[in-house]
Amino acid sequence: HLSNLLSVSEHLPVREHAGRALLTISTRLSVDQRNEIIVDLMRELENGQEQIARFIPRYLGRLLSTMPEKEIRESIDFLDGLLRSGSARAASTSLRTLGSLISALPENSVLTEHCLGLLLTGVAHFDDMIHQRALSLICRQVFDNPSLTLSVRQRYFIRICKKFLTLL
């Protein structure tokens, strides 16, 4: 029910409360139950309207980070498909989810490297809106993220700087 409130409620405070409550109770849910919620939210990213789907990524990324690596990889592959789909709306929500996931993943995760690579794919996107969204997310969710230590942000910058500058 909380995932439905997050997806379809017309009132912003209800969506935000539902998202926070979903994250709170997710620690008590089994992996299968969390996976079912994640699949529903991913479908909403793909099919939902921009007004609805734009509130999902910040909670979806954090929820994804609680899953085993196999499920995270499957979700990242799905987000990669959305990013490359040609739909600017789907690509934008995919990028926002990846940004949220990067903030929530452990520092030395191979999955983080993959997510950073996908954000760079967004920088190289042909659509200017997606290009700008990816740049904004790299700056805000990675380099200006207070939840990441300065040394982690530095490591991420060193890791992507050559590709980043080539794309610009």
Phi and psi in radians as a Rosetta constraint file:
Dihedral C 1 N 2 CA 2 C 2 CIRCULARHARMONIC -1.142 0.35
Dihedral N 2 CA 2 C 2 N 3 CIRCULARHARMONIC -0.650 0.35
Dihedral C 2 N 3 CA 3 C 3 CIRCULARHARMONIC -1.179 0.35
Dihedral N 3 CA 3 C 3 N 4 CIRCULARHARMONIC -0.584 0.35
Dihedral C 3 N 4 CA 4 C 4 CIRCULARHARMONIC -1.180 0.35
Dihedral N 4 CA 4 C 4 N 5 CIRCULARHARMONIC -0.717 0.35
Dihedral C 4 N 5 CA 5 C 5 CIRCULARHARMONIC -1.095 0.35
Dihedral N 5 CA 5 C 5 N 6 CIRCULARHARMONIC -0.714 0.35
Dihedral C 5 N 6 CA 6 C 6 CIRCULARHARMONIC -1.097 0.35
Dihedral N 6 CA 6 C 6 N 7 CIRCULARHARMONIC -0.618 0.35
Dihedral C 6 N 7 CA 7 C 7 CIRCULARHARMONIC -1.442 0.35
Dihedral N 7 CA 7 C 7 N 8 CIRCULARHARMONIC -0.649 0.35
Dihedral C 7 N 8 CA 8 C 8 CIRCULARHARMONIC -2.123 0.35
Dihedral N 8 CA 8 C 8 N 9 CIRCULARHARMONIC -0.124 0.35
Dihedral C 8 N 9 CA 9 C 9 CIRCULARHARMONIC -1.121 0.35
Dihedral N 9 CA 9 C 9 N 10 CIRCULARHARMONIC 2.469 0.35
Dihedral C 9 N 10 CA 10 C 10 CIRCULARHARMONIC -1.489 0.35
Dihedral N 10 CA 10 C 10 N 11 CIRCULARHARMONIC -0.205 0.35
Dihedral C 10 N 11 CA 11 C 11 CIRCULARHARMONIC -1.854 0.35
Dihedral N 11 CA 11 C 11 N 12 CIRCULARHARMONIC 2.172 0.35
Dihedral C 11 N 12 CA 12 C 12 CIRCULARHARMONIC -1.001 0.35
Dihedral N 12 CA 12 C 12 N 13 CIRCULARHARMONIC -0.801 0.35
Dihedral C 12 N 13 CA 13 C 13 CIRCULARHARMONIC -1.054 0.35
Dihedral N 13 CA 13 C 13 N 14 CIRCULARHARMONIC -0.592 0.35
Dihedral C 13 N 14 CA 14 C 14 CIRCULARHARMONIC -1.156 0.35
Dihedral N 14 CA 14 C 14 N 15 CIRCULARHARMONIC -0.768 0.35
Dihedral C 14 N 15 CA 15 C 15 CIRCULARHARMONIC -1.067 0.35
Dihedral N 15 CA 15 C 15 N 16 CIRCULARHARMONIC -0.809 0.35
Dihedral C 15 N 16 CA 16 C 16 CIRCULARHARMONIC -1.121 0.35
Dihedral N 16 CA 16 C 16 N 17 CIRCULARHARMONIC -0.738 0.35
Dihedral C 16 N 17 CA 17 C 17 CIRCULARHARMONIC -1.143 0.35
Dihedral N 17 CA 17 C 17 N 18 CIRCULARHARMONIC -0.715 0.35
Dihedral C 17 N 18 CA 18 C 18 CIRCULARHARMONIC -1.104 0.35
Dihedral N 18 CA 18 C 18 N 19 CIRCULARHARMONIC -0.723 0.35
Dihedral C 18 N 19 CA 19 C 19 CIRCULARHARMONIC -1.103 0.35
Dihedral N 19 CA 19 C 19 N 20 CIRCULARHARMONIC -0.791 0.35
Dihedral C 19 N 20 CA 20 C 20 CIRCULARHARMONIC -1.123 0.35
Dihedral N 20 CA 20 C 20 N 21 CIRCULARHARMONIC -0.733 0.35
Dihedral C 20 N 21 CA 21 C 21 CIRCULARHARMONIC -1.140 0.35
Dihedral N 21 CA 21 C 21 N 22 CIRCULARHARMONIC -0.664 0.35
Dihedral C 21 N 22 CA 22 C 22 CIRCULARHARMONIC -1.083 0.35
Dihedral N 22 CA 22 C 22 N 23 CIRCULARHARMONIC -0.754 0.35
Dihedral C 22 N 23 CA 23 C 23 CIRCULARHARMONIC -1.142 0.35
Dihedral N 23 CA 23 C 23 N 24 CIRCULARHARMONIC -0.648 0.35
Dihedral C 23 N 24 CA 24 C 24 CIRCULARHARMONIC -1.158 0.35
Dihedral N 24 CA 24 C 24 N 25 CIRCULARHARMONIC -0.800 0.35
Dihedral C 24 N 25 CA 25 C 25 CIRCULARHARMONIC -1.424 0.35
Dihedral N 25 CA 25 C 25 N 26 CIRCULARHARMONIC -0.228 0.35
Dihedral C 25 N 26 CA 26 C 26 CIRCULARHARMONIC -1.067 0.35
Dihedral N 26 CA 26 C 26 N 27 CIRCULARHARMONIC -0.473 0.35
Dihedral C 26 N 27 CA 27 C 27 CIRCULARHARMONIC -1.202 0.35
Dihedral N 27 CA 27 C 27 N 28 CIRCULARHARMONIC -0.351 0.35
Dihedral C 27 N 28 CA 28 C 28 CIRCULARHARMONIC -1.668 0.35
Dihedral N 28 CA 28 C 28 N 29 CIRCULARHARMONIC -0.095 0.35
Dihedral C 28 N 29 CA 29 C 29 CIRCULARHARMONIC -1.607 0.35
Dihedral N 29 CA 29 C 29 N 30 CIRCULARHARMONIC 2.678 0.35
Dihedral C 29 N 30 CA 30 C 30 CIRCULARHARMONIC -1.286 0.35
Dihedral N 30 CA 30 C 30 N 31 CIRCULARHARMONIC 2.892 0.35
Dihedral C 30 N 31 CA 31 C 31 CIRCULARHARMONIC -1.044 0.35
Dihedral N 31 CA 31 C 31 N 32 CIRCULARHARMONIC -0.715 0.35
Dihedral C 31 N 32 CA 32 C 32 CIRCULARHARMONIC -1.117 0.35
Dihedral N 32 CA 32 C 32 N 33 CIRCULARHARMONIC -0.699 0.35
Dihedral C 32 N 33 CA 33 C 33 CIRCULARHARMONIC -1.171 0.35
Dihedral N 33 CA 33 C 33 N 34 CIRCULARHARMONIC -0.754 0.35
Dihedral C 33 N 34 CA 34 C 34 CIRCULARHARMONIC -1.112 0.35
Dihedral N 34 CA 34 C 34 N 35 CIRCULARHARMONIC -0.695 0.35
Dihedral C 34 N 35 CA 35 C 35 CIRCULARHARMONIC -1.092 0.35
Dihedral N 35 CA 35 C 35 N 36 CIRCULARHARMONIC -0.689 0.35
Dihedral C 35 N 36 CA 36 C 36 CIRCULARHARMONIC -1.097 0.35
Dihedral N 36 CA 36 C 36 N 37 CIRCULARHARMONIC -0.726 0.35
Dihedral C 36 N 37 CA 37 C 37 CIRCULARHARMONIC -1.130 0.35
Dihedral N 37 CA 37 C 37 N 38 CIRCULARHARMONIC -0.748 0.35
Dihedral C 37 N 38 CA 38 C 38 CIRCULARHARMONIC -1.084 0.35
Dihedral N 38 CA 38 C 38 N 39 CIRCULARHARMONIC -0.757 0.35
Dihedral C 38 N 39 CA 39 C 39 CIRCULARHARMONIC -1.070 0.35
Dihedral N 39 CA 39 C 39 N 40 CIRCULARHARMONIC -0.746 0.35
Dihedral C 39 N 40 CA 40 C 40 CIRCULARHARMONIC -1.083 0.35
Dihedral N 40 CA 40 C 40 N 41 CIRCULARHARMONIC -0.757 0.35
Dihedral C 40 N 41 CA 41 C 41 CIRCULARHARMONIC -1.199 0.35
Dihedral N 41 CA 41 C 41 N 42 CIRCULARHARMONIC -0.619 0.35
Dihedral C 41 N 42 CA 42 C 42 CIRCULARHARMONIC -1.133 0.35
Dihedral N 42 CA 42 C 42 N 43 CIRCULARHARMONIC -0.725 0.35
Dihedral C 42 N 43 CA 43 C 43 CIRCULARHARMONIC -1.073 0.35
Dihedral N 43 CA 43 C 43 N 44 CIRCULARHARMONIC -0.670 0.35
Dihedral C 43 N 44 CA 44 C 44 CIRCULARHARMONIC -1.136 0.35
Dihedral N 44 CA 44 C 44 N 45 CIRCULARHARMONIC -0.640 0.35
Dihedral C 44 N 45 CA 45 C 45 CIRCULARHARMONIC -1.060 0.35
Dihedral N 45 CA 45 C 45 N 46 CIRCULARHARMONIC -0.714 0.35
Dihedral C 45 N 46 CA 46 C 46 CIRCULARHARMONIC -1.286 0.35
Dihedral N 46 CA 46 C 46 N 47 CIRCULARHARMONIC -0.722 0.35
Dihedral C 46 N 47 CA 47 C 47 CIRCULARHARMONIC -1.810 0.35
Dihedral N 47 CA 47 C 47 N 48 CIRCULARHARMONIC -0.376 0.35
Dihedral C 47 N 48 CA 48 C 48 CIRCULARHARMONIC -1.285 0.35
Dihedral N 48 CA 48 C 48 N 49 CIRCULARHARMONIC 2.857 0.35
Dihedral C 48 N 49 CA 49 C 49 CIRCULARHARMONIC -1.340 0.35
Dihedral N 49 CA 49 C 49 N 50 CIRCULARHARMONIC 2.727 0.35
Dihedral C 49 N 50 CA 50 C 50 CIRCULARHARMONIC -0.993 0.35
Dihedral N 50 CA 50 C 50 N 51 CIRCULARHARMONIC -0.710 0.35
Dihedral C 50 N 51 CA 51 C 51 CIRCULARHARMONIC -1.087 0.35
Dihedral N 51 CA 51 C 51 N 52 CIRCULARHARMONIC -0.523 0.35
Dihedral C 51 N 52 CA 52 C 52 CIRCULARHARMONIC -1.549 0.35
Dihedral N 52 CA 52 C 52 N 53 CIRCULARHARMONIC -0.854 0.35
Dihedral C 52 N 53 CA 53 C 53 CIRCULARHARMONIC -1.209 0.35
Dihedral N 53 CA 53 C 53 N 54 CIRCULARHARMONIC -0.364 0.35
Dihedral C 53 N 54 CA 54 C 54 CIRCULARHARMONIC -1.254 0.35
Dihedral N 54 CA 54 C 54 N 55 CIRCULARHARMONIC -0.279 0.35
Dihedral C 54 N 55 CA 55 C 55 CIRCULARHARMONIC -1.601 0.35
Dihedral N 55 CA 55 C 55 N 56 CIRCULARHARMONIC -0.233 0.35
Dihedral C 55 N 56 CA 56 C 56 CIRCULARHARMONIC -1.344 0.35
Dihedral N 56 CA 56 C 56 N 57 CIRCULARHARMONIC -0.732 0.35
Dihedral C 56 N 57 CA 57 C 57 CIRCULARHARMONIC -0.966 0.35
Dihedral N 57 CA 57 C 57 N 58 CIRCULARHARMONIC -0.705 0.35
Dihedral C 57 N 58 CA 58 C 58 CIRCULARHARMONIC -1.116 0.35
Dihedral N 58 CA 58 C 58 N 59 CIRCULARHARMONIC -0.558 0.35
Dihedral C 58 N 59 CA 59 C 59 CIRCULARHARMONIC -1.514 0.35
Dihedral N 59 CA 59 C 59 N 60 CIRCULARHARMONIC -0.632 0.35
Dihedral C 59 N 60 CA 60 C 60 CIRCULARHARMONIC -1.117 0.35
Dihedral N 60 CA 60 C 60 N 61 CIRCULARHARMONIC -0.755 0.35
Dihedral C 60 N 61 CA 61 C 61 CIRCULARHARMONIC -1.062 0.35
Dihedral N 61 CA 61 C 61 N 62 CIRCULARHARMONIC -0.749 0.35
Dihedral C 61 N 62 CA 62 C 62 CIRCULARHARMONIC -1.214 0.35
Dihedral N 62 CA 62 C 62 N 63 CIRCULARHARMONIC -0.631 0.35
Dihedral C 62 N 63 CA 63 C 63 CIRCULARHARMONIC -1.182 0.35
Dihedral N 63 CA 63 C 63 N 64 CIRCULARHARMONIC -0.704 0.35
Dihedral C 63 N 64 CA 64 C 64 CIRCULARHARMONIC -1.036 0.35
Dihedral N 64 CA 64 C 64 N 65 CIRCULARHARMONIC -0.638 0.35
Dihedral C 64 N 65 CA 65 C 65 CIRCULARHARMONIC -1.146 0.35
Dihedral N 65 CA 65 C 65 N 66 CIRCULARHARMONIC -0.243 0.35
Dihedral C 65 N 66 CA 66 C 66 CIRCULARHARMONIC -1.569 0.35
Dihedral N 66 CA 66 C 66 N 67 CIRCULARHARMONIC -0.025 0.35
Dihedral C 66 N 67 CA 67 C 67 CIRCULARHARMONIC -1.589 0.35
Dihedral N 67 CA 67 C 67 N 68 CIRCULARHARMONIC 2.813 0.35
Dihedral C 67 N 68 CA 68 C 68 CIRCULARHARMONIC -1.126 0.35
Dihedral N 68 CA 68 C 68 N 69 CIRCULARHARMONIC 2.777 0.35
Dihedral C 68 N 69 CA 69 C 69 CIRCULARHARMONIC -0.996 0.35
Dihedral N 69 CA 69 C 69 N 70 CIRCULARHARMONIC -0.670 0.35
Dihedral C 69 N 70 CA 70 C 70 CIRCULARHARMONIC -1.040 0.35
Dihedral N 70 CA 70 C 70 N 71 CIRCULARHARMONIC -0.814 0.35
Dihedral C 70 N 71 CA 71 C 71 CIRCULARHARMONIC -1.194 0.35
Dihedral N 71 CA 71 C 71 N 72 CIRCULARHARMONIC -0.624 0.35
Dihedral C 71 N 72 CA 72 C 72 CIRCULARHARMONIC -1.120 0.35
Dihedral N 72 CA 72 C 72 N 73 CIRCULARHARMONIC -0.764 0.35
Dihedral C 72 N 73 CA 73 C 73 CIRCULARHARMONIC -1.048 0.35
Dihedral N 73 CA 73 C 73 N 74 CIRCULARHARMONIC -0.755 0.35
Dihedral C 73 N 74 CA 74 C 74 CIRCULARHARMONIC -1.067 0.35
Dihedral N 74 CA 74 C 74 N 75 CIRCULARHARMONIC -0.725 0.35
Dihedral C 74 N 75 CA 75 C 75 CIRCULARHARMONIC -1.184 0.35
Dihedral N 75 CA 75 C 75 N 76 CIRCULARHARMONIC -0.699 0.35
Dihedral C 75 N 76 CA 76 C 76 CIRCULARHARMONIC -1.103 0.35
Dihedral N 76 CA 76 C 76 N 77 CIRCULARHARMONIC -0.705 0.35
Dihedral C 76 N 77 CA 77 C 77 CIRCULARHARMONIC -1.085 0.35
Dihedral N 77 CA 77 C 77 N 78 CIRCULARHARMONIC -0.691 0.35
Dihedral C 77 N 78 CA 78 C 78 CIRCULARHARMONIC -1.116 0.35
Dihedral N 78 CA 78 C 78 N 79 CIRCULARHARMONIC -0.773 0.35
Dihedral C 78 N 79 CA 79 C 79 CIRCULARHARMONIC -1.114 0.35
Dihedral N 79 CA 79 C 79 N 80 CIRCULARHARMONIC -0.628 0.35
Dihedral C 79 N 80 CA 80 C 80 CIRCULARHARMONIC -1.064 0.35
Dihedral N 80 CA 80 C 80 N 81 CIRCULARHARMONIC -0.749 0.35
Dihedral C 80 N 81 CA 81 C 81 CIRCULARHARMONIC -1.074 0.35
Dihedral N 81 CA 81 C 81 N 82 CIRCULARHARMONIC -0.715 0.35
Dihedral C 81 N 82 CA 82 C 82 CIRCULARHARMONIC -1.128 0.35
Dihedral N 82 CA 82 C 82 N 83 CIRCULARHARMONIC -0.701 0.35
Dihedral C 82 N 83 CA 83 C 83 CIRCULARHARMONIC -1.097 0.35
Dihedral N 83 CA 83 C 83 N 84 CIRCULARHARMONIC -0.663 0.35
Dihedral C 83 N 84 CA 84 C 84 CIRCULARHARMONIC -1.601 0.35
Dihedral N 84 CA 84 C 84 N 85 CIRCULARHARMONIC 0.048 0.35
Dihedral C 84 N 85 CA 85 C 85 CIRCULARHARMONIC -1.200 0.35
Dihedral N 85 CA 85 C 85 N 86 CIRCULARHARMONIC -0.539 0.35
Dihedral C 85 N 86 CA 86 C 86 CIRCULARHARMONIC 1.826 0.35
Dihedral N 86 CA 86 C 86 N 87 CIRCULARHARMONIC -0.229 0.35
Dihedral C 86 N 87 CA 87 C 87 CIRCULARHARMONIC -1.558 0.35
Dihedral N 87 CA 87 C 87 N 88 CIRCULARHARMONIC 2.053 0.35
Dihedral C 87 N 88 CA 88 C 88 CIRCULARHARMONIC -1.098 0.35
Dihedral N 88 CA 88 C 88 N 89 CIRCULARHARMONIC -0.654 0.35
Dihedral C 88 N 89 CA 89 C 89 CIRCULARHARMONIC -1.131 0.35
Dihedral N 89 CA 89 C 89 N 90 CIRCULARHARMONIC -0.819 0.35
Dihedral C 89 N 90 CA 90 C 90 CIRCULARHARMONIC -1.150 0.35
Dihedral N 90 CA 90 C 90 N 91 CIRCULARHARMONIC -0.697 0.35
Dihedral C 90 N 91 CA 91 C 91 CIRCULARHARMONIC -1.125 0.35
Dihedral N 91 CA 91 C 91 N 92 CIRCULARHARMONIC -0.703 0.35
Dihedral C 91 N 92 CA 92 C 92 CIRCULARHARMONIC -1.120 0.35
Dihedral N 92 CA 92 C 92 N 93 CIRCULARHARMONIC -0.794 0.35
Dihedral C 92 N 93 CA 93 C 93 CIRCULARHARMONIC -1.192 0.35
Dihedral N 93 CA 93 C 93 N 94 CIRCULARHARMONIC -0.575 0.35
Dihedral C 93 N 94 CA 94 C 94 CIRCULARHARMONIC -1.098 0.35
Dihedral N 94 CA 94 C 94 N 95 CIRCULARHARMONIC -0.797 0.35
Dihedral C 94 N 95 CA 95 C 95 CIRCULARHARMONIC -1.087 0.35
Dihedral N 95 CA 95 C 95 N 96 CIRCULARHARMONIC -0.747 0.35
Dihedral C 95 N 96 CA 96 C 96 CIRCULARHARMONIC -1.110 0.35
Dihedral N 96 CA 96 C 96 N 97 CIRCULARHARMONIC -0.663 0.35
Dihedral C 96 N 97 CA 97 C 97 CIRCULARHARMONIC -1.155 0.35
Dihedral N 97 CA 97 C 97 N 98 CIRCULARHARMONIC -0.730 0.35
Dihedral C 97 N 98 CA 98 C 98 CIRCULARHARMONIC -1.084 0.35
Dihedral N 98 CA 98 C 98 N 99 CIRCULARHARMONIC -0.705 0.35
Dihedral C 98 N 99 CA 99 C 99 CIRCULARHARMONIC -1.078 0.35
Dihedral N 99 CA 99 C 99 N 100 CIRCULARHARMONIC -0.750 0.35
Dihedral C 99 N 100 CA 100 C 100 CIRCULARHARMONIC -1.147 0.35
Dihedral N 100 CA 100 C 100 N 101 CIRCULARHARMONIC -0.674 0.35
Dihedral C 100 N 101 CA 101 C 101 CIRCULARHARMONIC -1.146 0.35
Dihedral N 101 CA 101 C 101 N 102 CIRCULARHARMONIC -0.743 0.35
Dihedral C 101 N 102 CA 102 C 102 CIRCULARHARMONIC -1.016 0.35
Dihedral N 102 CA 102 C 102 N 103 CIRCULARHARMONIC -0.714 0.35
Dihedral C 102 N 103 CA 103 C 103 CIRCULARHARMONIC -1.144 0.35
Dihedral N 103 CA 103 C 103 N 104 CIRCULARHARMONIC -0.482 0.35
Dihedral C 103 N 104 CA 104 C 104 CIRCULARHARMONIC -1.734 0.35
Dihedral N 104 CA 104 C 104 N 105 CIRCULARHARMONIC -0.294 0.35
Dihedral C 104 N 105 CA 105 C 105 CIRCULARHARMONIC -1.315 0.35
Dihedral N 105 CA 105 C 105 N 106 CIRCULARHARMONIC 2.723 0.35
Dihedral C 105 N 106 CA 106 C 106 CIRCULARHARMONIC -1.064 0.35
Dihedral N 106 CA 106 C 106 N 107 CIRCULARHARMONIC 2.682 0.35
Dihedral C 106 N 107 CA 107 C 107 CIRCULARHARMONIC -1.034 0.35
Dihedral N 107 CA 107 C 107 N 108 CIRCULARHARMONIC -0.766 0.35
Dihedral C 107 N 108 CA 108 C 108 CIRCULARHARMONIC -1.730 0.35
Dihedral N 108 CA 108 C 108 N 109 CIRCULARHARMONIC 0.545 0.35
Dihedral C 108 N 109 CA 109 C 109 CIRCULARHARMONIC -1.440 0.35
Dihedral N 109 CA 109 C 109 N 110 CIRCULARHARMONIC 2.381 0.35
Dihedral C 109 N 110 CA 110 C 110 CIRCULARHARMONIC -1.110 0.35
Dihedral N 110 CA 110 C 110 N 111 CIRCULARHARMONIC -0.537 0.35
Dihedral C 110 N 111 CA 111 C 111 CIRCULARHARMONIC -1.120 0.35
Dihedral N 111 CA 111 C 111 N 112 CIRCULARHARMONIC -0.584 0.35
Dihedral C 111 N 112 CA 112 C 112 CIRCULARHARMONIC -1.108 0.35
Dihedral N 112 CA 112 C 112 N 113 CIRCULARHARMONIC -0.726 0.35
Dihedral C 112 N 113 CA 113 C 113 CIRCULARHARMONIC -1.043 0.35
Dihedral N 113 CA 113 C 113 N 114 CIRCULARHARMONIC -0.741 0.35
Dihedral C 113 N 114 CA 114 C 114 CIRCULARHARMONIC -1.108 0.35
Dihedral N 114 CA 114 C 114 N 115 CIRCULARHARMONIC -0.763 0.35
Dihedral C 114 N 115 CA 115 C 115 CIRCULARHARMONIC -1.105 0.35
Dihedral N 115 CA 115 C 115 N 116 CIRCULARHARMONIC -0.714 0.35
Dihedral C 115 N 116 CA 116 C 116 CIRCULARHARMONIC -1.070 0.35
Dihedral N 116 CA 116 C 116 N 117 CIRCULARHARMONIC -0.711 0.35
Dihedral C 116 N 117 CA 117 C 117 CIRCULARHARMONIC -1.075 0.35
Dihedral N 117 CA 117 C 117 N 118 CIRCULARHARMONIC -0.664 0.35
Dihedral C 117 N 118 CA 118 C 118 CIRCULARHARMONIC -1.222 0.35
Dihedral N 118 CA 118 C 118 N 119 CIRCULARHARMONIC -0.611 0.35
Dihedral C 118 N 119 CA 119 C 119 CIRCULARHARMONIC -1.110 0.35
Dihedral N 119 CA 119 C 119 N 120 CIRCULARHARMONIC -0.644 0.35
Dihedral C 119 N 120 CA 120 C 120 CIRCULARHARMONIC -1.169 0.35
Dihedral N 120 CA 120 C 120 N 121 CIRCULARHARMONIC -0.571 0.35
Dihedral C 120 N 121 CA 121 C 121 CIRCULARHARMONIC -1.057 0.35
Dihedral N 121 CA 121 C 121 N 122 CIRCULARHARMONIC -0.677 0.35
Dihedral C 121 N 122 CA 122 C 122 CIRCULARHARMONIC -1.123 0.35
Dihedral N 122 CA 122 C 122 N 123 CIRCULARHARMONIC -0.630 0.35
Dihedral C 122 N 123 CA 123 C 123 CIRCULARHARMONIC -1.108 0.35
Dihedral N 123 CA 123 C 123 N 124 CIRCULARHARMONIC -0.597 0.35
Dihedral C 123 N 124 CA 124 C 124 CIRCULARHARMONIC -1.497 0.35
Dihedral N 124 CA 124 C 124 N 125 CIRCULARHARMONIC 0.008 0.35
Dihedral C 124 N 125 CA 125 C 125 CIRCULARHARMONIC -1.097 0.35
Dihedral N 125 CA 125 C 125 N 126 CIRCULARHARMONIC 2.561 0.35
Dihedral C 125 N 126 CA 126 C 126 CIRCULARHARMONIC -1.238 0.35
Dihedral N 126 CA 126 C 126 N 127 CIRCULARHARMONIC -0.450 0.35
Dihedral C 126 N 127 CA 127 C 127 CIRCULARHARMONIC -1.446 0.35
Dihedral N 127 CA 127 C 127 N 128 CIRCULARHARMONIC 2.163 0.35
Dihedral C 127 N 128 CA 128 C 128 CIRCULARHARMONIC -1.049 0.35
Dihedral N 128 CA 128 C 128 N 129 CIRCULARHARMONIC -0.635 0.35
Dihedral C 128 N 129 CA 129 C 129 CIRCULARHARMONIC -1.095 0.35
Dihedral N 129 CA 129 C 129 N 130 CIRCULARHARMONIC -0.752 0.35
Dihedral C 129 N 130 CA 130 C 130 CIRCULARHARMONIC -1.184 0.35
Dihedral N 130 CA 130 C 130 N 131 CIRCULARHARMONIC -0.734 0.35
Dihedral C 130 N 131 CA 131 C 131 CIRCULARHARMONIC -0.978 0.35
Dihedral N 131 CA 131 C 131 N 132 CIRCULARHARMONIC -0.854 0.35
Dihedral C 131 N 132 CA 132 C 132 CIRCULARHARMONIC -1.170 0.35
Dihedral N 132 CA 132 C 132 N 133 CIRCULARHARMONIC -0.677 0.35
Dihedral C 132 N 133 CA 133 C 133 CIRCULARHARMONIC -1.093 0.35
Dihedral N 133 CA 133 C 133 N 134 CIRCULARHARMONIC -0.763 0.35
Dihedral C 133 N 134 CA 134 C 134 CIRCULARHARMONIC -1.119 0.35
Dihedral N 134 CA 134 C 134 N 135 CIRCULARHARMONIC -0.756 0.35
Dihedral C 134 N 135 CA 135 C 135 CIRCULARHARMONIC -1.052 0.35
Dihedral N 135 CA 135 C 135 N 136 CIRCULARHARMONIC -0.790 0.35
Dihedral C 135 N 136 CA 136 C 136 CIRCULARHARMONIC -1.070 0.35
Dihedral N 136 CA 136 C 136 N 137 CIRCULARHARMONIC -0.759 0.35
Dihedral C 136 N 137 CA 137 C 137 CIRCULARHARMONIC -1.178 0.35
Dihedral N 137 CA 137 C 137 N 138 CIRCULARHARMONIC -0.677 0.35
Dihedral C 137 N 138 CA 138 C 138 CIRCULARHARMONIC -1.090 0.35
Dihedral N 138 CA 138 C 138 N 139 CIRCULARHARMONIC -0.752 0.35
Dihedral C 138 N 139 CA 139 C 139 CIRCULARHARMONIC -1.198 0.35
Dihedral N 139 CA 139 C 139 N 140 CIRCULARHARMONIC -0.799 0.35
Dihedral C 139 N 140 CA 140 C 140 CIRCULARHARMONIC -1.467 0.35
Dihedral N 140 CA 140 C 140 N 141 CIRCULARHARMONIC -0.789 0.35
Dihedral C 140 N 141 CA 141 C 141 CIRCULARHARMONIC -1.456 0.35
Dihedral N 141 CA 141 C 141 N 142 CIRCULARHARMONIC -0.358 0.35
Dihedral C 141 N 142 CA 142 C 142 CIRCULARHARMONIC -1.928 0.35
Dihedral N 142 CA 142 C 142 N 143 CIRCULARHARMONIC -1.119 0.35
Dihedral C 142 N 143 CA 143 C 143 CIRCULARHARMONIC -1.372 0.35
Dihedral N 143 CA 143 C 143 N 144 CIRCULARHARMONIC -0.407 0.35
Dihedral C 143 N 144 CA 144 C 144 CIRCULARHARMONIC -1.953 0.35
Dihedral N 144 CA 144 C 144 N 145 CIRCULARHARMONIC 0.393 0.35
Dihedral C 144 N 145 CA 145 C 145 CIRCULARHARMONIC -1.576 0.35
Dihedral N 145 CA 145 C 145 N 146 CIRCULARHARMONIC 1.924 0.35
Dihedral C 145 N 146 CA 146 C 146 CIRCULARHARMONIC -1.181 0.35
Dihedral N 146 CA 146 C 146 N 147 CIRCULARHARMONIC -0.306 0.35
Dihedral C 146 N 147 CA 147 C 147 CIRCULARHARMONIC -1.346 0.35
Dihedral N 147 CA 147 C 147 N 148 CIRCULARHARMONIC -0.252 0.35
Dihedral C 147 N 148 CA 148 C 148 CIRCULARHARMONIC -1.713 0.35
Dihedral N 148 CA 148 C 148 N 149 CIRCULARHARMONIC 2.364 0.35
Dihedral C 148 N 149 CA 149 C 149 CIRCULARHARMONIC -1.170 0.35
Dihedral N 149 CA 149 C 149 N 150 CIRCULARHARMONIC 2.787 0.35
Dihedral C 149 N 150 CA 150 C 150 CIRCULARHARMONIC -1.067 0.35
Dihedral N 150 CA 150 C 150 N 151 CIRCULARHARMONIC -0.653 0.35
Dihedral C 150 N 151 CA 151 C 151 CIRCULARHARMONIC -1.170 0.35
Dihedral N 151 CA 151 C 151 N 152 CIRCULARHARMONIC -0.610 0.35
Dihedral C 151 N 152 CA 152 C 152 CIRCULARHARMONIC -1.199 0.35
Dihedral N 152 CA 152 C 152 N 153 CIRCULARHARMONIC -0.761 0.35
Dihedral C 152 N 153 CA 153 C 153 CIRCULARHARMONIC -1.084 0.35
Dihedral N 153 CA 153 C 153 N 154 CIRCULARHARMONIC -0.677 0.35
Dihedral C 153 N 154 CA 154 C 154 CIRCULARHARMONIC -1.115 0.35
Dihedral N 154 CA 154 C 154 N 155 CIRCULARHARMONIC -0.773 0.35
Dihedral C 154 N 155 CA 155 C 155 CIRCULARHARMONIC -1.072 0.35
Dihedral N 155 CA 155 C 155 N 156 CIRCULARHARMONIC -0.747 0.35
Dihedral C 155 N 156 CA 156 C 156 CIRCULARHARMONIC -1.102 0.35
Dihedral N 156 CA 156 C 156 N 157 CIRCULARHARMONIC -0.727 0.35
Dihedral C 156 N 157 CA 157 C 157 CIRCULARHARMONIC -1.099 0.35
Dihedral N 157 CA 157 C 157 N 158 CIRCULARHARMONIC -0.810 0.35
Dihedral C 157 N 158 CA 158 C 158 CIRCULARHARMONIC -1.056 0.35
Dihedral N 158 CA 158 C 158 N 159 CIRCULARHARMONIC -0.650 0.35
Dihedral C 158 N 159 CA 159 C 159 CIRCULARHARMONIC -1.155 0.35
Dihedral N 159 CA 159 C 159 N 160 CIRCULARHARMONIC -0.655 0.35
Dihedral C 159 N 160 CA 160 C 160 CIRCULARHARMONIC -1.928 0.35
Dihedral N 160 CA 160 C 160 N 161 CIRCULARHARMONIC -0.064 0.35
Dihedral C 160 N 161 CA 161 C 161 CIRCULARHARMONIC -1.057 0.35
Dihedral N 161 CA 161 C 161 N 162 CIRCULARHARMONIC -0.733 0.35
Dihedral C 161 N 162 CA 162 C 162 CIRCULARHARMONIC -1.125 0.35
Dihedral N 162 CA 162 C 162 N 163 CIRCULARHARMONIC -0.790 0.35
Dihedral C 162 N 163 CA 163 C 163 CIRCULARHARMONIC -1.123 0.35
Dihedral N 163 CA 163 C 163 N 164 CIRCULARHARMONIC -0.731 0.35
Dihedral C 163 N 164 CA 164 C 164 CIRCULARHARMONIC -1.048 0.35
Dihedral N 164 CA 164 C 164 N 165 CIRCULARHARMONIC -0.849 0.35
Dihedral C 164 N 165 CA 165 C 165 CIRCULARHARMONIC -1.180 0.35
Dihedral N 165 CA 165 C 165 N 166 CIRCULARHARMONIC -0.605 0.35
Dihedral C 165 N 166 CA 166 C 166 CIRCULARHARMONIC -1.110 0.35
Dihedral N 166 CA 166 C 166 N 167 CIRCULARHARMONIC -0.688 0.35
Dihedral C 166 N 167 CA 167 C 167 CIRCULARHARMONIC -1.249 0.35
Dihedral N 167 CA 167 C 167 N 168 CIRCULARHARMONIC -0.514 0.35
